Amino acid sequence: MENKPRSIRESRYRTLFEHAPVAIWDEDFSSLKKFLQALIASGVQDIREHLESNPDLIAEAIRRVRVRHVNRVAREFYGASSEEELILALPRLLDPTASRVFIDEITALAGGASTFTAELSTFTLSGERRLVQMQVAVLPDEEDTWSRVVVAFTDLTERRHLEQSLQRANHHLRRINSDLEHFAYSAAHDLREPLRSIALYAQLLQTPPPRNAGIDMETAIGYILQNAGRMQALIDDLLAFARTIDSDDPLQCPPCMPQSVLSEVTASITGAIKESGSKIVVEHDLPPVSVEAGHLRQLLQNLLVNAIKYRSPHRAPEIRVSAVCSGRQAVFCVADNGIGIAREYQERVFGIFDRLHGPSVEGNGIGLALCKKIVEKYEGRIWVESEVDAGCRFYFTVPLAT
């Protein structure tokens, strides 16, 4: 009769254990406790240091842990059809770093703790790595033998993936906010000059002669239209840049043929090519890439226009376009024989509004910043190699078509 209440308690425990909503192991640490007590009796004062110095002892300590039962959620988590299958597979499911967690665990228990919590990686029977939080609790008994230890696992894999996704999103938002702050400052600065010119010439038109002598109406209107055009170009470039950094365009795109895109670009800038006497050479066939055609068009057009704009006064412009395959990426090169860029300025050229030339050279300082944002969207990079008066070689990488 005395055993009946105990068997009832055991039955209730097993029912709760089996149907618990988390993965639970029912383990017996009594042999492990005797092992640790023997080490201490032999003169070992620091369990952690002793185990770390003797890997064979760690293996022996692990062997002394006896698994009684594994509940339904644990079996499903590991993909096991039975307790026996999972218990037999346990040694090969532990991540190599699990031994360090095990040392931390038994050091804490040997020091008098009755609970222990840690994160560790484990493998399922199919070989999938999962991140779990392990919570160990030694259930008290009259003789304190560690004969009943409950180990619960909580799967953290999806939670950690979500945390990492949030971190990436926050990093992306911080970058966008930084760019937008730069927009606000730089756009206000660059728009101020043409606005001042428009206001000045509009005021001259309102002033009766002879105070506006020397400035006829046609000239004043010409200046107003010219500065209004500069403002429009700046606003258009800003909008293009903003769309690129803030869009959710997919990174995986259908194959794009650079040769065809380059033909469209050269056709659109025919006037600049003829006016400057530029020669554009494609050194060999350009490989298909997984890039939106509009993005590749912006990349090539900005680089070609820059090469024409910053041509040398001493020689006819010659621009060479090439691409080579490197792993899963295509490495494009747009090389010119123009005025070049000093080494100390080669990083600055990719900054928004960061122009190295005065107002004598047309442009808003957005073209290369736009190229950088486009390339980064495809997880590529862009850089320049150059010397003063020795031309530039602009490189960028984008994914090859699959």
C-alpha positions in Angstrom: 0.0 0.0 0.0 2.9 2.3 0.7 4.1 2.0 -2.9 0.8 2.9 -4.5 0.9 6.7 -3.9 4.5 6.7 -5.3 3.4 4.7 -8.4 0.6 7.1 -8.9 2.9 10.1 -8.6 5.3 8.4 -11.1 2.4 7.8 -13.6 1.3 11.4 -13.4 4.9 12.5 -13.8 5.3 10.3 -16.9 2.1 11.7 -18.4 3.1 15.3 -17.8 6.6 14.5 -19.1 5.4 12.8 -22.3 2.9 15.6 -23.2 5.0 18.6 -22.2 5.1 21.3 -24.9 8.9 21.4 -24.9 11.6 18.8 -25.6 12.5 17.1 -22.3 15.1 14.5 -21.4 14.7 12.5 -18.1 18.3 11.6 -17.1 20.2 10.0 -14.2 23.4 11.8 -13.1 24.0 9.6 -10.0 27.0 7.9 -11.6 28.4 11.2 -12.8 28.1 12.6 -9.2 30.1 9.7 -7.8 32.7 10.3 -10.6 33.1 13.9 -9.6 33.2 13.1 -5.9 36.1 10.7 -6.6 38.0 13.4 -8.5 37.5 15.8 -5.6 38.6 13.1 -3.1 41.8 12.5 -5.1 42.8 16.1 -4.6 41.3 17.9 -7.6 40.4 21.4 -6.5 39.3 23.0 -9.8 36.9 20.6 -11.7 36.7 22.9 -14.7 40.5 23.2 -15.2 41.0 19.5 -14.5 38.5 18.4 -17.1 39.7 20.9 -19.7 43.2 19.6 -19.3 42.1 15.9 -19.6 39.7 15.3 -22.6 39.5 11.6 -21.8 37.9 12.5 -18.5 35.2 14.6 -20.3 34.3 11.6 -22.4 34.1 9.4 -19.3 31.9 12.0 -17.6 29.5 12.0 -20.6 29.4 8.2 -20.6 28.2 8.3 -16.9 25.1 10.3 -17.9 22.2 7.8 -18.3 19.1 8.8 -20.3 15.9 7.2 -19.0 13.3 8.7 -21.3 12.8 11.3 -24.0 9.4 12.8 -24.6 7.4 13.2 -27.7 8.4 16.8 -28.6 12.1 15.8 -28.3 11.6 12.8 -30.6 9.9 15.0 -33.1 12.5 17.7 -32.8 15.3 15.3 -33.6 13.3 13.3 -36.2 13.5 10.1 -34.2 10.8 7.4 -34.4 11.5 6.0 -30.9 13.3 6.7 -27.6 15.8 4.0 -28.3 16.8 5.4 -31.7 17.3 8.9 -30.3 19.3 7.7 -27.2 21.6 5.5 -29.4 22.2 8.4 -31.8 22.8 11.0 -29.0 26.7 11.0 -29.1 26.8 12.0 -32.8 24.1 14.7 -32.4 26.2 16.9 -30.2 28.0 19.9 -31.7 31.8 19.8 -31.1 31.3 22.9 -28.8 28.9 21.0 -26.6 31.7 19.6 -24.5 32.5 23.1 -23.3 28.9 23.6 -22.3 28.9 20.2 -20.5 32.0 21.3 -18.5 30.2 24.5 -17.5 27.1 22.4 -16.5 28.8 19.9 -14.3 31.1 22.6 -12.8 28.0 24.5 -11.8 26.3 21.4 -10.3 29.4 20.4 -8.5 29.5 23.8 -7.0 26.1 23.4 -5.4 23.8 24.8 -8.2 20.6 22.9 -8.8 19.8 24.5 -12.2 21.9 25.4 -15.2 21.0 27.3 -18.5 23.0 27.6 -21.7 22.7 27.9 -25.4 24.3 25.3 -27.7 24.1 23.8 -31.2 22.8 20.3 -31.9 22.1 18.2 -34.9 18.9 16.4 -35.9 19.0 12.9 -37.2 18.9 14.3 -40.8 22.0 16.4 -40.1 20.3 19.8 -39.7 22.0 22.1 -37.2 19.7 23.7 -34.7 20.3 26.3 -31.9 18.7 25.4 -28.6 18.5 26.8 -25.1 19.2 24.0 -22.6 17.7 24.2 -19.1 18.9 21.7 -16.5 17.2 21.1 -13.2 18.2 18.6 -10.6 15.1 17.3 -8.8 15.7 16.9 -5.0 15.7 13.5 -3.4 16.4 12.4 0.2 20.0 11.4 -0.4 20.8 14.1 -3.0 22.1 11.5 -5.5 21.3 13.5 -8.7 19.3 10.5 -9.8 16.5 12.5 -11.3 17.7 15.3 -13.7 15.3 17.0 -16.1 16.9 18.6 -19.2 14.6 20.8 -21.4 15.4 22.1 -24.8 13.8 25.2 -26.4 14.5 25.6 -30.1 16.0 29.1 -30.7 16.8 28.6 -34.4 13.9 30.5 -35.9 14.0 33.2 -33.2 17.7 33.7 -33.9 17.1 33.9 -37.7 14.4 36.6 -37.0 16.8 38.5 -34.7 19.5 38.4 -37.4 16.9 39.6 -40.0 15.9 42.4 -37.8 19.5 43.4 -37.3 20.1 43.4 -41.0 16.9 45.5 -41.5 18.0 48.0 -38.8 21.4 48.3 -40.4 19.8 48.9 -43.8 17.5 51.5 -42.3 20.4 53.3 -40.6 22.2 53.4 -43.9 19.1 54.8 -45.7 18.5 57.4 -42.9 22.2 58.5 -43.2 21.8 58.9 -47.0 18.6 60.8 -46.6 20.2 63.1 -44.1 23.0 63.7 -46.6 20.3 64.3 -49.2 18.7 67.0 -47.1 21.9 68.8 -46.4 23.5 68.4 -49.9 20.4 69.1 -51.9 19.7 72.3 -50.0 23.3 73.3 -50.6 23.4 72.5 -54.3 20.0 74.0 -55.0 20.8 77.3 -53.3 23.1 78.5 -56.1 20.8 78.1 -59.1 17.9 79.5 -57.0 20.0 82.6 -56.2 20.8 83.0 -59.9 17.2 82.7 -60.9 16.2 85.2 -58.3 18.9 87.6 -59.4 18.0 87.6 -63.1 14.3 87.7 -62.3 15.0 90.8 -60.2 17.0 92.4 -63.1 14.0 91.9 -65.4 11.8 93.7 -63.0 14.2 96.6 -62.6 13.6 99.5 -65.1 16.6 100.9 -67.2 19.2 102.1 -66.9 20.1 100.0 -63.8 19.9 96.8 -65.8 22.0 98.2 -68.7 24.1 95.6 -70.3 21.7 92.7 -69.4 19.1 92.3 -72.0 15.9 90.4 -71.5 16.9 87.5 -73.7 20.2 86.9 -71.8 18.5 87.1 -68.4 15.8 84.6 -69.5 18.5 82.4 -70.9 20.3 82.4 -67.5 17.0 81.6 -65.7 16.2 78.7 -68.0 19.8 77.4 -67.7 19.6 77.4 -63.9 16.1 75.9 -63.8 17.5 73.1 -66.0 20.3 72.5 -63.5 17.7 72.3 -60.7 15.6 69.9 -62.7 18.6 67.7 -63.4 19.6 67.6 -59.8 16.1 66.7 -58.6 15.8 63.9 -61.3 19.2 62.5 -60.1 18.1 62.7 -56.5 14.9 60.8 -57.3 16.8 58.1 -59.2 19.2 57.7 -56.3 16.4 57.6 -53.7 14.5 54.9 -55.7 17.7 52.8 -55.8 18.5 52.8 -52.1 14.9 52.4 -50.9 13.4 50.0 -53.4 12.6 46.3 -52.8 13.6 45.1 -56.2 14.5 41.4 -56.2 18.1 40.5 -56.3 17.4 37.5 -58.5 16.6 38.7 -62.0 16.2 37.0 -65.4 19.3 36.9 -67.5 20.3 40.3 -68.9 22.5 40.7 -72.0 25.1 43.4 -71.4 25.9 43.6 -75.1 22.4 44.7 -75.9 22.2 47.1 -73.0 25.5 48.7 -74.0 24.2 49.2 -77.5 21.2 51.1 -76.1 23.5 53.2 -73.9 25.8 54.2 -76.7 22.8 55.1 -78.9 21.4 57.3 -76.2 24.7 59.3 -75.8 25.6 59.5 -79.5 25.7 63.3 -79.3 28.3 63.3 -76.5 30.3 60.6 -78.3 30.4 62.6 -81.6 31.0 65.9 -80.0 34.0 64.6 -78.0 35.4 62.4 -80.7 35.3 59.4 -78.3 35.9 55.9 -79.4 34.2 53.1 -77.4 35.6 49.6 -77.8 34.1 46.3 -76.4 37.1 44.1 -76.0 35.2 40.8 -76.1 31.7 39.3 -75.6 30.1 40.4 -72.3 28.7 37.5 -70.3 24.9 37.4 -69.4 24.3 38.6 -65.9 21.4 38.4 -63.3 20.8 42.1 -63.1 17.8 44.3 -63.9 18.4 45.8 -67.4 17.5 49.3 -66.1 20.1 49.0 -63.4 22.8 47.8 -65.8 21.9 50.6 -68.1 22.4 53.2 -65.3 25.7 51.7 -64.4 27.2 51.6 -67.9 25.8 55.0 -68.9 27.1 56.8 -65.8 30.6 55.3 -66.3 30.7 56.0 -70.0 29.4 59.6 -69.6 32.0 60.2 -66.8 34.8 58.8 -69.0 33.8 61.3 -71.8 33.3 64.2 -69.4 36.7 63.8 -67.7 38.6 63.3 -70.9 42.2 64.5 -71.4 42.7 67.7 -73.4 45.8 66.1 -74.9 44.4 63.0 -76.6 41.3 61.7 -78.2 39.1 59.8 -75.7 39.2 56.0 -75.9 36.9 53.9 -73.7 37.2 50.2 -73.4 34.5 48.0 -71.9 35.2 44.4 -70.9 34.1 41.7 -68.4 35.5 38.5 -67.1 33.9 35.7 -65.1 35.1 35.1 -61.6 33.2 32.3 -59.7 29.6 33.2 -59.7 30.3 36.9 -60.5 31.0 39.0 -63.6 33.8 41.6 -63.1 33.2 44.5 -65.5 35.8 47.1 -66.4 35.2 50.5 -68.0 38.7 51.9 -68.8 39.5 55.3 -70.3 42.5 57.4 -71.1 41.3 60.6 -69.4 42.7 62.9 -66.8 42.7 60.2 -64.0 42.1 60.5 -60.3 44.7 61.0 -57.6 45.0 58.1 -55.2 43.8 60.1 -52.2 40.5 60.9 -53.9 39.6 57.4 -55.3 37.3 56.5 -52.4 35.6 60.0 -52.3 34.4 59.8 -55.9 31.7 57.3 -54.8 30.2 59.7 -52.2 27.0 61.5 -53.0 27.6 65.1 -54.1 31.3 64.6 -53.6 32.7 66.2 -56.7 36.4 66.7 -57.3 36.0 69.4 -60.0 34.4 72.8 -59.8 31.3 74.1 -61.6 33.3 74.3 -64.9 32.6 70.5 -65.3 28.9 69.7 -65.6 27.4 67.2 -63.1 25.8 66.9 -59.7 28.2 64.4 -58.1 25.5 61.7 -57.9 26.4 59.4 -60.8 29.1 57.3 -59.1 27.1 57.2 -55.8 24.2 55.8 -57.8 26.5 53.2 -59.3 27.7 52.2 -55.9 24.2 51.8 -54.5 23.1 49.7 -57.5 26.1 47.4 -57.2 25.6 47.0 -53.5 22.0 46.0 -54.1 23.4 42.9 -55.9 25.9 42.3 -53.1 28.7 43.3 -55.4 31.4 46.0 -55.1 32.7 48.9 -57.2 36.2 50.4 -57.2 38.6 52.5 -59.3 42.2 52.1 -60.2 43.8 55.3 -61.6 46.7 57.7 -61.7 46.7 61.4 -62.6 46.8 61.9 -66.3 46.8 58.1 -66.9 43.1 57.4 -67.2 40.8 55.4 -65.0 39.7 51.8 -64.8 36.4 51.4 -63.0 35.5 47.9 -61.9 32.2 46.5 -60.6 30.9 43.0 -59.9 27.4 41.7 -60.4 26.1 38.1 -60.3 26.3 36.0 -63.5 23.1 34.7 -65.0 22.3 31.2 -63.7 
